[in-house]
Amino acid sequence: MASLQEKLSELLPAKGEEIKQLIQEYGNRVISEVTVKQAFGGARGVKMLICDTSLVEPNQGLLIRGTPVLDLVDKLPEEIFYLLLTGELPNADALKTLQKDLKNREKVPQYVWDVLDATASDIHPMTMFSALILIMQRDSVFAQKYREGIPKTAYWEPVLEDALTLIARLPALAAAIYRKRFDKGPRIDSKPELDWGANLAHMLGIADPRGEFADLMRLYMVLHSDHEGGNVSAHTCHCVASALSDPYYAVSAGLNGLAGPLHGLANQECLRFVLALKDKFGGVPTKEQLSDFAWETLKSGQVIPGYGHAVLRVTDPRFTALRNFGLKVCPDDDVFKIVDLLFNTIPEILKEHGKAADPYPNVDAGSGALLHHFGMKEFDFYTVLFGVSRSLGMLSQLILSRGLGEAIERPKSVSTSWVKEQVS
C-alpha cells in the first residue's frame, strides 16, 4: 500500500483534471441563487463552496467521503484523516506507516513550551491553543518553500508536511494546556506505543483504569473531525489559506472562529442546562417534571439547548454514537440519565410546540455529559478538544485545496443601498 504522500500524488492530478473539465464544459452554469434574506443572513444555504471531504444530508446526517459517520465509530482518528484525504480507509500497512510518521513528528519544540510556561494561568484555554499553534509557524515548511520558489502544482507537498507535523503535536499541546490552565500538575510525556487518540487521553492525565476515556477520546475525535466546508472554523481556515497563508496561520484562524459562542461553545451550554436541571430537581427529574419544565422554558421564549440543527431533520447520528457510548459505559450516571431522558422527552414536545424546524438532538446535546462523567468538569477546555478534532478536517480540506490549485477566496460584496435599488 502506498504512503499517504504517494497516494495523494496519484489522486490529485486526476481530480484536478476532472475539475478543469467541469469548468470548461459547465463554467457558466448557475448552481445557486441568493435571496436578500440570505445575503443579510450570513449566506445560509447559499451553494458557493466546494467540499469533497464530508457532506451533511438533512435526513442522514454527516457523511464522511460518502460513508455515514455511524459506520466509522470503530475507526481511529488517523484512519479518518486518511479517509478524508483519499476517499479510502487505509489498510493495516498504510495505517502503520501514517502512525509512524506522526510519531516521528510529535515532539513539541522547547520554544513552544517556553511560551506556554510564560503565559498567565488565567488565560482562556482556546487563546493558549490558538497562540501556540501560531507560534509554531516559525517552522512552516510551506512558508520556507514558497520563499525559495516552488511550482504551484507542488504547493500541496509542503502543506502536507506542515499538516502532519501540526496534527502530530496537537494532543501534546492540548494536554499541556489542560494541565497548566487547571493546575493538574506537570506535563505528561507521550507513550510511543499509543495511538493518537489514546495518547491524548494519557497526556491529559484523566484516571482511566478500564481504557474507557481513551475510547471516548478516539470517538470524540472521529465525530467532530469534519462537517462540510461552510461551518465557521472550516470556512475561516479555507479563506485564510486561500491567500497562501501556511497551515499554522490558517488553523489558528479557524480555531479562533471555533471559540465563538455560536460555534464551538454549544456543548458547554447544553451541559450547563443539564446540570441546572439536576440541581433544580435534586437529581434526575421524572418525565412529567421534565415535560412541565420544558413547556415553561418554551413559553418564556427560551430554547432547549442541544435541540435543533440548521441542516438536519433527524437525530444527529453523532449524538446517537455518543448516546450509545454512554449507555455502555455510564448508564447510571445521573447527568447522562438526564441527557437520555431529554432525548426521550423533548422531540415530541418540540413537535407539538411547532416552531422548531428540527426537533431532534444534535451532537452537543450529549458530548459534554460524557466528558463530565470522566471528571473533566472544566467547561472552558471542551472547545480545545473540539479544536483538536476539527483540525483533522480543516487540514484535510486545506491540503486538497492546495493540491487542486484553488483560487483565493474573494466574493463580491454589495451595499444596502444597492440591494434596495435592485428589489425596488
Secondary structure, 3 states (H helix, E strand, C coil): CCCHHHHHHHHHHHHHHHHHHHHHHHCCCCCCCCCHHHHHCCCCCCCCCCCCCEEEECCCEEEECCEEHHHHCCCCHHHHHHHHHHCCCCCHHHHHHHHHHHHHHCCCCHHHHHHHHHCCCCCCHHHHHHHHHHHHHHHCHHHHHHHHCCCHHHCHHHHHHHHHHHHHHHHHHHHHHHHHHCCCCCCCCCCCCCCHHHHHHHHHCCCCCCCHHHHHHHHHHHHCCCCCCCCHHHHHHHHHHHCCCCHHHHHHHHHHHHCCCCCCCHHHHHHHHHHHHHHHHCCCCCHHHHHHHHHHHHHCCCCCCCECCCCCCCCCHHHHHHHHHHHHHCCCCHHHHHHHHHHCCHHHHHHHHCCCCCCCECCHHHHHHHHHHCCCCCHHHHHHHHHHHHHHHHHHHHHHHHHCCCCCCCCCCCCHHHHHHHHC
